[in-house]
Amino acid sequence: MKYSEYLLTCFAEEATETAKEALKCIRFGVNDKFEEYGQTNLERLRVEYSDMVAIIRDLKAIGIDIDVIETRVKEKQARNIFFAQISKERGILDDTPKL
């Protein structure tokens, strides 16, 4: 395995762990504290996200640049609002910012 492949594997793992912590924030709330960790779910999410950013920076250091594409970010934000509005209209989403 090449080091680049190793880091990409680590990136996938950190992305999965970040997703897991985001789901715990939804299931149990951001302020819930699991005694084993001694941190809130939001704090755990920040830890995993930070780990993922570290891998992104390591990838960039070896020439694999996966920085954000700003136009894509803006497009995604617009889609988030569009689809959140649909969910709100269907009674699924109830606490949205003014859309």
VENZI-V272872 format. One record per residue. N is the residue number from 1. RES is the residue in one letter. BURIAL is I if it has 9 or more other ideal C-beta (glycine too) atoms within 8 Angstrom, else O. Layout:
# VENZI-V272872
n: (N & N)
res: (RES & RES)
burial: (BURIAL & BURIAL)
This chain:
# VENZI-V272872
n: (1 & 2 & 3 & 4 & 5 & 6 & 7 & 8 & 9 & 10 & 11 & 12 & 13 & 14 & 15 & 16 & 17 & 18 & 19 & 20 & 21 & 22 & 23 & 24 & 25 & 26 & 27 & 28 & 29 & 30 & 31 & 32 & 33 & 34 & 35 & 36 & 37 & 38 & 39 & 40 & 41 & 42 & 43 & 44 & 45 & 46 & 47 & 48 & 49 & 50 & 51 & 52 & 53 & 54 & 55 & 56 & 57 & 58 & 59 & 60 & 61 & 62 & 63 & 64 & 65 & 66 & 67 & 68 & 69 & 70 & 71 & 72 & 73 & 74 & 75 & 76 & 77 & 78 & 79 & 80 & 81 & 82 & 83 & 84 & 85 & 86 & 87 & 88 & 89 & 90 & 91 & 92 & 93 & 94 & 95 & 96 & 97 & 98 & 99)
res: (M & K & Y & S & E & Y & L & L & T & C & F & A & E & E & A & T & E & T & A & K & E & A & L & K & C & I & R & F & G & V & N & D & K & F & E & E & Y & G & Q & T & N & L & E & R & L & R & V & E & Y & S & D & M & V & A & I & I & R & D & L & K & A & I & G & I & D & I & D & V & I & E & T & R & V & K & E & K & Q & A & R & N & I & F & F & A & Q & I & S & K & E & R & G & I & L & D & D & T & P & K & L)
burial: (O & O & O & I & O & I & I & I & I & I & I & O & O & I & I & O & I & I & O & I & I & I & O & I & I & O & O & O & O & O & O & I & I & I & O & O & O & O & I & I & I & I & O & I & I & O & I & I & I & O & I & I & O & O & I & I & O & I & I & I & O & I & O & I & O & O & O & O & O & O & O & O & I & O & O & O & O & O & O & O & I & O & O & I & I & O & I & I & O & O & O & O & O & O & O & I & O & O & O)
